Amino acid sequence: MGSWLVLYGLLDPEPAPLDVGEVLFEHLTIRGFEMLEITLDDTRRRQAVDFVRDGLAKGDLTPVTDRTFPLDAIADTHRHLEAGGLVGKVAVAVPR
């Protein structure tokens, strides 16, 4: 009871499904979020960067990679991104 539902991201053009009964009975607070709230505020951006840097250093945050492509397959990378259904980030390996 008294939980928050935070909506983030617009990759799927379909409206997010919402069970109005669950909102009412669980006393949910709904909040939209977009990155500009943090990236345009110097203090909040610095706090976010520190949080991520510390989490990675301590092992509390583990990035999820959907797939890694070589640089010479950049067209395949774009096709994979446009197909959707990703879980994690897509990386491009750049040779040294």
N, CA, C and O atoms as a Tinker XYZ file with bonds, in Angstrom:
   384  protein
     1  N      0.837000   -1.183000    0.000000    73     2
     2  CA     0.000000    0.000000    0.000000    64     1     3
     3  C      0.877000    1.239000    0.000000    63     2     4     5
     4  O      1.926000    1.268000    0.644000    81     3
     5  N      0.454000    2.237000   -0.709000    73     3     6
     6  CA     1.180000    3.489000   -0.751000    64     5     7
     7  C      2.430000    3.437000   -1.601000    63     6     8     9
     8  O      3.396000    4.145000   -1.316000    81     7
     9  N      2.437000    2.609000   -2.647000    73     7    10
    10  CA     3.604000    2.457000   -3.521000    64     9    11
    11  C      3.617000    3.512000   -4.611000    63    10    12    13
    12  O      2.620000    4.187000   -4.868000    81    11
    13  N      4.771000    3.633000   -5.243000    73    11    14
    14  CA     4.954000    4.540000   -6.374000    64    13    15
    15  C      5.084000    3.723000   -7.643000    63    14    16    17
    16  O      5.728000    2.674000   -7.645000    81    15
    17  N      4.483000    4.191000   -8.712000    73    15    18
    18  CA     4.657000    3.631000  -10.045000    64    17    19
    19  C      5.325000    4.717000  -10.875000    63    18    20    21
    20  O      4.728000    5.764000  -11.126000    81    19
    21  N      6.566000    4.472000  -11.306000    73    19    22
    22  CA     7.311000    5.461000  -12.086000    64    21    23
    23  C      7.337000    4.983000  -13.528000    63    22    24    25
    24  O      7.782000    3.871000  -13.814000    81    23
    25  N      6.858000    5.830000  -14.437000    73    23    26
    26  CA     6.848000    5.518000  -15.867000    64    25    27
    27  C      8.013000    6.242000  -16.524000    63    26    28    29
    28  O      8.194000    7.448000  -16.353000    81    27
    29  N      8.804000    5.477000  -17.284000    73    27    30
    30  CA     9.970000    6.044000  -17.947000    64    29    31
    31  C     10.142000    5.381000  -19.300000    63    30    32    33
    32  O     10.030000    4.162000  -19.426000    81    31
    33  N     10.416000    6.193000  -20.308000    73    31    34
    34  CA    10.734000    5.652000  -21.623000    64    33    35
    35  C      9.568000    5.705000  -22.583000    63    34    36    37
    36  O      8.406000    5.578000  -22.197000    81    35
    37  N      9.911000    5.896000  -23.850000    73    35    38
    38  CA     8.893000    5.973000  -24.900000    64    37    39
    39  C      9.258000    5.115000  -26.103000    63    38    40    41
    40  O      8.899000    5.447000  -27.233000    81    39
    41  N      9.969000    4.013000  -25.873000    73    39    42
    42  CA    10.366000    3.178000  -27.007000    64    41    43
    43  C      9.171000    2.509000  -27.673000    63    42    44    45
    44  O      9.161000    2.313000  -28.888000    81    43
    45  N      8.166000    2.158000  -26.877000    73    43    46
    46  CA     6.969000    1.524000  -27.416000    64    45    47
    47  C      5.915000    2.611000  -27.624000    63    46    48    49
    48  O      5.539000    3.287000  -26.667000    81    47
    49  N      5.433000    2.793000  -28.852000    73    47    50
    50  CA     4.450000    3.854000  -29.099000    64    49    51
    51  C      3.070000    3.566000  -28.498000    63    50    52    53
    52  O      2.228000    4.462000  -28.431000    81    51
    53  N      2.831000    2.325000  -28.060000    73    51    54
    54  CA     1.537000    1.968000  -27.477000    64    53    55
    55  C      1.417000    2.561000  -26.070000    63    54    56    57
    56  O      2.411000    2.663000  -25.351000    81    55
    57  N      0.199000    2.953000  -25.680000    73    55    58
    58  CA     0.003000    3.447000  -24.308000    64    57    59
    59  C      0.342000    2.363000  -23.281000    63    58    60    61
    60  O      0.126000    1.175000  -23.524000    81    59
    61  N      0.871000    2.785000  -22.142000    73    59    62
    62  CA     1.167000    1.840000  -21.063000    64    61    63
    63  C     -0.144000    1.340000  -20.472000    63    62    64    65
    64  O     -1.028000    2.139000  -20.163000    81    63
    65  N     -0.281000    0.008000  -20.310000    73    63    66
    66  CA    -1.515000   -0.516000  -19.706000    64    65    67
    67  C     -1.576000   -0.100000  -18.241000    63    66    68    69
    68  O     -0.565000   -0.093000  -17.539000    81    67
    69  N     -2.771000    0.244000  -17.798000    73    67    70
    70  CA    -2.931000    0.696000  -16.425000    64    69    71
    71  C     -4.208000    0.115000  -15.844000    63    70    72    73
    72  O     -5.299000    0.352000  -16.362000    81    71
    73  N     -4.072000   -0.637000  -14.779000    73    71    74
    74  CA    -5.213000   -1.219000  -14.075000    64    73    75
    75  C     -5.682000   -0.195000  -13.040000    63    74    76    77
    76  O     -5.070000   -0.045000  -11.982000    81    75
    77  N     -6.768000    0.503000  -13.354000    73    75    78
    78  CA    -7.265000    1.562000  -12.481000    64    77    79
    79  C     -7.627000    1.014000  -11.097000    63    78    80    81
    80  O     -7.423000    1.695000  -10.092000    81    79
    81  N     -8.157000   -0.198000  -11.039000    73    79    82
    82  CA    -8.473000   -0.814000   -9.750000    64    81    83
    83  C     -7.241000   -0.955000   -8.880000    63    82    84    85
    84  O     -7.282000   -0.683000   -7.680000    81    83
    85  N     -6.133000   -1.387000   -9.496000    73    83    86
    86  CA    -4.888000   -1.535000   -8.734000    64    85    87
    87  C     -4.396000   -0.179000   -8.227000    63    86    88    89
    88  O     -3.909000   -0.072000   -7.102000    81    87
    89  N     -4.525000    0.847000   -9.054000    73    87    90
    90  CA    -4.128000    2.195000   -8.633000    64    89    91
    91  C     -4.930000    2.611000   -7.407000    63    90    92    93
    92  O     -4.374000    3.117000   -6.432000    81    91
    93  N     -6.233000    2.395000   -7.463000    73    91    94
    94  CA    -7.103000    2.807000   -6.357000    64    93    95
    95  C     -6.877000    1.971000   -5.097000    63    94    96    97
    96  O     -6.683000    2.519000   -4.012000    81    95
    97  N     -6.904000    0.646000   -5.242000    73    95    98
    98  CA    -6.840000   -0.224000   -4.074000    64    97    99
    99  C     -5.457000   -0.285000   -3.433000    63    98   100   101
   100  O     -5.339000   -0.531000   -2.232000    81    99
   101  N     -4.422000   -0.066000   -4.218000    73    99   102
   102  CA    -3.054000   -0.083000   -3.679000    64   101   103
   103  C     -2.562000    1.318000   -3.316000    63   102   104   105
   104  O     -1.438000    1.489000   -2.846000    81   103
   105  N     -3.413000    2.314000   -3.540000    73   103   106
   106  CA    -3.057000    3.718000   -3.253000    64   105   107
   107  C     -1.746000    4.105000   -3.941000    63   106   108   109
   108  O     -0.834000    4.653000   -3.321000    81   107
   109  N     -1.680000    3.806000   -5.229000    73   107   110
   110  CA    -0.476000    4.103000   -6.002000    64   109   111
   111  C     -0.368000    5.589000   -6.313000    63   110   112   113
   112  O     -1.369000    6.262000   -6.560000    81   111
   113  N      0.849000    6.082000   -6.296000    73   111   114
   114  CA     1.169000    7.407000   -6.797000    64   113   115
   115  C      1.881000    7.193000   -8.131000    63   114   116   117
   116  O      2.863000    6.453000   -8.193000    81   115
   117  N      1.403000    7.828000   -9.187000    73   115   118
   118  CA     1.976000    7.651000  -10.518000    64   117   119
   119  C      2.796000    8.888000  -10.861000    63   118   120   121
   120  O      2.338000   10.018000  -10.687000    81   119
   121  N      4.007000    8.663000  -11.349000    73   119   122
   122  CA     4.916000    9.766000  -11.682000    64   121   123
   123  C      5.610000    9.478000  -12.982000    63   122   124   125
   124  O      6.229000    8.426000  -13.140000    81   123
   125  N      5.517000   10.407000  -13.928000    73   123   126
   126  CA     6.289000   10.298000  -15.158000    64   125   127
   127  C      7.694000   10.825000  -14.900000    63   126   128   129
   128  O      7.892000   11.690000  -14.047000    81   127
   129  N      8.659000   10.305000  -15.633000    73   127   130
   130  CA    10.052000   10.717000  -15.453000    64   129   131
   131  C     10.716000   10.796000  -16.811000    63   130   132   133
   132  O     10.526000    9.915000  -17.649000    81   131
   133  N     11.480000   11.827000  -17.033000    73   131   134
   134  CA    12.307000   11.914000  -18.243000    64   133   135
   135  C     13.671000   12.477000  -17.862000    63   134   136   137
   136  O     13.786000   13.266000  -16.924000    81   135
   137  N     14.690000   12.073000  -18.587000    73   135   138
   138  CA    16.084000   12.348000  -18.233000    64   137   139
   139  C     16.435000   13.828000  -18.107000    63   138   140   141
   140  O     17.360000   14.173000  -17.372000    81   139
   141  N     15.722000   14.707000  -18.803000    73   139   142
   142  CA    16.067000   16.124000  -18.742000    64   141   143
   143  C     15.948000   16.687000  -17.331000    63   142   144   145
   144  O     16.590000   17.686000  -17.006000    81   143
   145  N     15.128000   16.053000  -16.488000    73   143   146
   146  CA    15.022000   16.493000  -15.092000    64   145   147
   147  C     16.373000   16.430000  -14.401000    63   146   148   149
   148  O     16.653000   17.230000  -13.508000    81   147
   149  N     17.200000   15.496000  -14.802000    73   147   150
   150  CA    18.512000   15.330000  -14.183000    64   149   151
   151  C     19.611000   15.954000  -15.031000    63   150   152   153
   152  O     20.487000   16.639000  -14.503000    81   151
   153  N     19.573000   15.724000  -16.338000    73   151   154
   154  CA    20.687000   16.163000  -17.176000    64   153   155
   155  C     20.798000   17.680000  -17.296000    63   154   156   157
   156  O     21.882000   18.193000  -17.573000    81   155
   157  N     19.706000   18.405000  -17.095000    73   155   158
   158  CA    19.766000   19.866000  -17.188000    64   157   159
   159  C     20.042000   20.539000  -15.848000    63   158   160   161
   160  O     20.197000   21.759000  -15.791000    81   159
   161  N     20.104000   19.765000  -14.774000    73   159   162
   162  CA    20.366000   20.303000  -13.442000    64   161   163
   163  C     21.752000   19.822000  -13.001000    63   162   164   165
   164  O     21.951000   18.631000  -12.761000    81   163
   165  N     22.711000   20.756000  -12.895000    73   163   166
   166  CA    24.103000   20.383000  -12.604000    64   165   167
   167  C     24.241000   19.565000  -11.316000    63   166   168   169
   168  O     24.981000   18.581000  -11.294000    81   167
   169  N     23.552000   19.949000  -10.261000    73   167   170
   170  CA    23.661000   19.243000   -8.987000    64   169   171
   171  C     23.096000   17.832000   -9.091000    63   170   172   173
   172  O     23.736000   16.873000   -8.659000    81   171
   173  N     21.907000   17.701000   -9.657000    73   171   174
   174  CA    21.288000   16.375000   -9.783000    64   173   175
   175  C     22.082000   15.481000  -10.733000    63   174   176   177
   176  O     22.195000   14.277000  -10.501000    81   175
   177  N     22.634000   16.065000  -11.805000    73   175   178
   178  CA    23.442000   15.274000  -12.741000    64   177   179
   179  C     24.690000   14.748000  -12.038000    63   178   180   181
   180  O     25.034000   13.576000  -12.193000    81   179
   181  N     25.369000   15.591000  -11.271000    73   179   182
   182  CA    26.573000   15.181000  -10.548000    64   181   183
   183  C     26.237000   14.073000   -9.537000    63   182   184   185
   184  O     26.993000   13.112000   -9.394000    81   183
   185  N     25.107000   14.211000   -8.840000    73   183   186
   186  CA    24.682000   13.173000   -7.891000    64   185   187
   187  C     24.399000   11.853000   -8.609000    63   186   188   189
   188  O     24.751000   10.784000   -8.111000    81   187
   189  N     23.766000   11.931000   -9.770000    73   187   190
   190  CA    23.449000   10.725000  -10.537000    64   189   191
   191  C     24.722000   10.035000  -11.025000    63   190   192   193
   192  O     24.840000    8.812000  -10.944000    81   191
   193  N     25.666000   10.819000  -11.529000    73   191   194
   194  CA    26.935000   10.258000  -12.010000    64   193   195
   195  C     27.683000    9.603000  -10.852000    63   194   196   197
   196  O     28.216000    8.504000  -11.004000    81   195
   197  N     27.728000   10.264000   -9.700000    73   195   198
   198  CA    28.397000    9.695000   -8.534000    64   197   199
   199  C     27.722000    8.397000   -8.086000    63   198   200   201
   200  O     28.398000    7.430000   -7.735000    81   199
   201  N     26.385000    8.380000   -8.100000    73   199   202
   202  CA    25.635000    7.187000   -7.713000    64   201   203
   203  C     25.980000    6.008000   -8.626000    63   202   204   205
   204  O     26.235000    4.902000   -8.150000    81   203
   205  N     25.984000    6.252000   -9.934000    73   203   206
   206  CA    26.281000    5.178000  -10.887000    64   205   207
   207  C     27.739000    4.748000  -10.765000    63   206   208   209
   208  O     28.027000    3.552000  -10.733000    81   207
   209  N     28.660000    5.706000  -10.696000    73   207   210
   210  CA    30.092000    5.384000  -10.578000    64   209   211
   211  C     30.348000    4.546000   -9.326000    63   210   212   213
   212  O     31.056000    3.540000   -9.387000    81   211
   213  N     29.777000    4.954000   -8.193000    73   211   214
   214  CA    29.964000    4.205000   -6.947000    64   213   215
   215  C     29.332000    2.813000   -7.032000    63   214   216   217
   216  O     29.920000    1.830000   -6.582000    81   215
   217  N     28.129000    2.737000   -7.613000    73   215   218
   218  CA    27.457000    1.452000   -7.750000    64   217   219
   219  C     28.222000    0.477000   -8.617000    63   218   220   221
   220  O     28.273000   -0.716000   -8.318000    81   219
   221  N     28.820000    0.973000   -9.693000    73   219   222
   222  CA    29.629000    0.116000  -10.560000    64   221   223
   223  C     30.895000   -0.335000   -9.831000    63   222   224   225
   224  O     31.280000   -1.501000   -9.911000    81   223
   225  N     31.543000    0.601000   -9.117000    73   223   226
   226  CA    32.780000    0.278000   -8.409000    64   225   227
   227  C     32.535000   -0.768000   -7.316000    63   226   228   229
   228  O     33.370000   -1.649000   -7.112000    81   227
   229  N     31.408000   -0.681000   -6.616000    73   227   230
   230  CA    31.089000   -1.612000   -5.531000    64   229   231
   231  C     30.473000   -2.911000   -6.032000    63   230   232   233
   232  O     30.350000   -3.872000   -5.273000    81   231
   233  N     30.087000   -2.948000   -7.301000    73   231   234
   234  CA    29.437000   -4.135000   -7.852000    64   233   235
   235  C     27.946000   -4.190000   -7.561000    63   234   236   237
   236  O     27.293000   -5.201000   -7.820000    81   235
   237  N     27.399000   -3.081000   -7.013000    73   235   238
   238  CA    25.958000   -3.040000   -6.739000    64   237   239
   239  C     25.142000   -2.862000   -8.015000    63   238   240   241
   240  O     23.986000   -3.283000   -8.074000    81   239
   241  N     25.727000   -2.246000   -9.027000    73   239   242
   242  CA    25.079000   -2.053000  -10.326000    64   241   243
   243  C     25.810000   -2.892000  -11.357000    63   242   244   245
   244  O     27.033000   -2.810000  -11.478000    81   243
   245  N     25.075000   -3.686000  -12.089000    73   243   246
   246  CA    25.664000   -4.527000  -13.127000    64   245   247
   247  C     24.954000   -4.234000  -14.443000    63   246   248   249
   248  O     23.788000   -4.590000  -14.611000    81   247
   249  N     25.647000   -3.588000  -15.378000    73   247   250
   250  CA    25.000000   -3.288000  -16.659000    64   249   251
   251  C     24.601000   -4.569000  -17.401000    63   250   252   253
   252  O     25.305000   -5.577000  -17.343000    81   251
   253  N     23.479000   -4.514000  -18.087000    73   251   254
   254  CA    23.007000   -5.650000  -18.881000    64   253   255
   255  C     23.232000   -5.300000  -20.347000    63   254   256   257
   256  O     22.757000   -4.272000  -20.829000    81   255
   257  N     23.956000   -6.157000  -21.045000    73   255   258
   258  CA    24.221000   -5.952000  -22.469000    64   257   259
   259  C     23.380000   -6.935000  -23.263000    63   258   260   261
   260  O     23.489000   -8.149000  -23.087000    81   259
   261  N     22.535000   -6.395000  -24.148000    73   259   262
   262  CA    21.711000   -7.233000  -25.010000    64   261   263
   263  C     22.582000   -7.930000  -26.054000    63   262   264   265
   264  O     22.463000   -9.132000  -26.290000    81   263
   265  N     23.457000   -7.140000  -26.670000    73   263   266
   266  CA    24.296000   -7.681000  -27.742000    64   265   267
   267  C     25.421000   -6.708000  -28.056000    63   266   268   269
   268  O     25.267000   -5.498000  -27.890000    81   267
   269  N     26.552000   -7.237000  -28.510000    73   267   270
   270  CA    27.686000   -6.415000  -28.927000    64   269   271
   271  C     27.963000   -6.689000  -30.405000    63   270   272   273
   272  O     28.042000   -7.841000  -30.831000    81   271
   273  N     28.107000   -5.618000  -31.172000    73   271   274
   274  CA    28.393000   -5.718000  -32.605000    64   273   275
   275  C     29.772000   -5.149000  -32.890000    63   274   276   277
   276  O     30.206000   -4.221000  -32.207000    81   275
   277  N     30.476000   -5.688000  -33.889000    73   275   278
   278  CA    31.720000   -5.041000  -34.318000    64   277   279
   279  C     31.385000   -3.764000  -35.103000    63   278   280   281
   280  O     30.307000   -3.651000  -35.686000    81   279
   281  N     32.298000   -2.830000  -35.110000    73   279   282
   282  CA    32.066000   -1.559000  -35.784000    64   281   283
   283  C     31.712000   -1.750000  -37.259000    63   282   284   285
   284  O     30.884000   -1.011000  -37.793000    81   283
   285  N     32.325000   -2.725000  -37.921000    73   283   286
   286  CA    32.046000   -2.907000  -39.353000    64   285   287
   287  C     30.656000   -3.503000  -39.622000    63   286   288   289
   288  O     30.279000   -3.696000  -40.777000    81   287
   289  N     29.898000   -3.793000  -38.556000    73   287   290
   290  CA    28.530000   -4.284000  -38.716000    64   289   291
   291  C     27.530000   -3.251000  -38.195000    63   290   292   293
   292  O     26.484000   -3.606000  -37.651000    81   291
   293  N     27.857000   -1.989000  -38.366000    73   291   294
   294  CA    27.025000   -0.925000  -37.805000    64   293   295
   295  C     25.606000   -0.935000  -38.393000    63   294   296   297
   296  O     24.648000   -0.600000  -37.697000    81   295
   297  N     25.470000   -1.313000  -39.656000    73   295   298
   298  CA    24.133000   -1.392000  -40.262000    64   297   299
   299  C     23.311000   -2.479000  -39.565000    63   298   300   301
   300  O     22.119000   -2.291000  -39.322000    81   299
   301  N     23.939000   -3.613000  -39.242000    73   299   302
   302  CA    23.245000   -4.673000  -38.500000    64   301   303
   303  C     22.854000   -4.188000  -37.101000    63   302   304   305
   304  O     21.800000   -4.550000  -36.579000    81   303
   305  N     23.713000   -3.370000  -36.511000    73   303   306
   306  CA    23.424000   -2.804000  -35.196000    64   305   307
   307  C     22.144000   -1.973000  -35.256000    63   306   308   309
   308  O     21.264000   -2.117000  -34.407000    81   307
   309  N     22.046000   -1.117000  -36.247000    73   307   310
   310  CA    20.856000   -0.270000  -36.389000    64   309   311
   311  C     19.603000   -1.113000  -36.635000    63   310   312   313
   312  O     18.547000   -0.828000  -36.069000    81   311
   313  N     19.708000   -2.132000  -37.461000    73   311   314
   314  CA    18.557000   -3.000000  -37.712000    64   313   315
   315  C     18.110000   -3.680000  -36.417000    63   314   316   317
   316  O     16.914000   -3.801000  -36.151000    81   315
   317  N     19.071000   -4.120000  -35.624000    73   315   318
   318  CA    18.756000   -4.776000  -34.352000    64   317   319
   319  C     18.043000   -3.797000  -33.415000    63   318   320   321
   320  O     17.062000   -4.163000  -32.766000    81   319
   321  N     18.526000   -2.570000  -33.343000    73   319   322
   322  CA    17.896000   -1.555000  -32.491000    64   321   323
   323  C     16.479000   -1.244000  -32.972000    63   322   324   325
   324  O     15.552000   -1.145000  -32.168000    81   323
   325  N     16.321000   -1.093000  -34.268000    73   323   326
   326  CA    15.009000   -0.731000  -34.821000    64   325   327
   327  C     13.992000   -1.855000  -34.680000    63   326   328   329
   328  O     12.789000   -1.596000  -34.659000    81   327
   329  N     14.458000   -3.109000  -34.583000    73   327   330
   330  CA    13.555000   -4.246000  -34.445000    64   329   331
   331  C     12.882000   -4.258000  -33.073000    63   330   332   333
   332  O     11.818000   -4.854000  -32.906000    81   331
   333  N     13.503000   -3.600000  -32.092000    73   331   334
   334  CA    12.926000   -3.538000  -30.744000    64   333   335
   335  C     13.099000   -4.846000  -29.996000    63   334   336   337
   336  O     13.794000   -5.753000  -30.455000    81   335
   337  N     12.464000   -4.933000  -28.848000    73   335   338
   338  CA    12.526000   -6.145000  -28.043000    64   337   339
   339  C     13.834000   -6.344000  -27.308000    63   338   340   341
   340  O     14.142000   -7.458000  -26.885000    81   339
   341  N     14.608000   -5.283000  -27.149000    73   339   342
   342  CA    15.901000   -5.400000  -26.481000    64   341   343
   343  C     15.730000   -5.558000  -24.981000    63   342   344   345
   344  O     14.789000   -5.034000  -24.384000    81   343
   345  N     16.650000   -6.283000  -24.391000    73   343   346
   346  CA    16.768000   -6.339000  -22.936000    64   345   347
   347  C     18.209000   -5.964000  -22.631000    63   346   348   349
   348  O     19.114000   -6.786000  -22.779000    81   347
   349  N     18.422000   -4.743000  -22.212000    73   347   350
   350  CA    19.774000   -4.257000  -21.964000    64   349   351
   351  C     20.211000   -3.317000  -23.076000    63   350   352   353
   352  O     19.425000   -2.932000  -23.942000    81   351
   353  N     21.474000   -2.963000  -23.024000    73   351   354
   354  CA    22.065000   -2.040000  -23.973000    64   353   355
   355  C     22.718000   -2.778000  -25.128000    63   354   356   357
   356  O     23.097000   -3.944000  -25.013000    81   355
   357  N     22.838000   -2.078000  -26.231000    73   355   358
   358  CA    23.558000   -2.603000  -27.388000    64   357   359
   359  C     24.881000   -1.857000  -27.463000    63   358   360   361
   360  O     24.920000   -0.629000  -27.395000    81   359
   361  N     25.960000   -2.611000  -27.604000    73   359   362
   362  CA    27.301000   -2.014000  -27.642000    64   361   363
   363  C     27.914000   -2.211000  -29.017000    63   362   364   365
   364  O     27.618000   -3.179000  -29.717000    81   363
   365  N     28.778000   -1.270000  -29.388000    73   363   366
   366  CA    29.556000   -1.376000  -30.627000    64   365   367
   367  C     31.031000   -1.425000  -30.224000    63   366   368   369
   368  O     31.534000   -0.510000  -29.571000    81   367
   369  N     31.719000   -2.498000  -30.617000    73   367   370
   370  CA    33.133000   -2.655000  -30.305000    64   369   371
   371  C     33.962000   -1.896000  -31.322000    63   370   372   373
   372  O     33.908000   -2.181000  -32.518000    81   371
   373  N     34.725000   -0.931000  -30.845000    73   371   374
   374  CA    35.576000   -0.109000  -31.715000    64   373   375
   375  C     37.004000   -0.608000  -31.581000    63   374   376   377
   376  O     37.544000   -0.645000  -30.476000    81   375
   377  N     37.632000   -0.996000  -32.706000    73   375   378
   378  CA    39.022000   -1.509000  -32.623000    64   377   379
   379  C     39.963000   -0.401000  -32.174000    63   378   380   381
   380  O     39.740000    0.780000  -32.439000    81   379
   381  N     41.018000   -0.816000  -31.489000    73   379   382
   382  CA    42.029000    0.150000  -31.010000    64   381   383
   383  C     43.009000    0.474000  -32.087000    63   382   384
   384  O     43.927000    1.265000  -31.870000    81   383
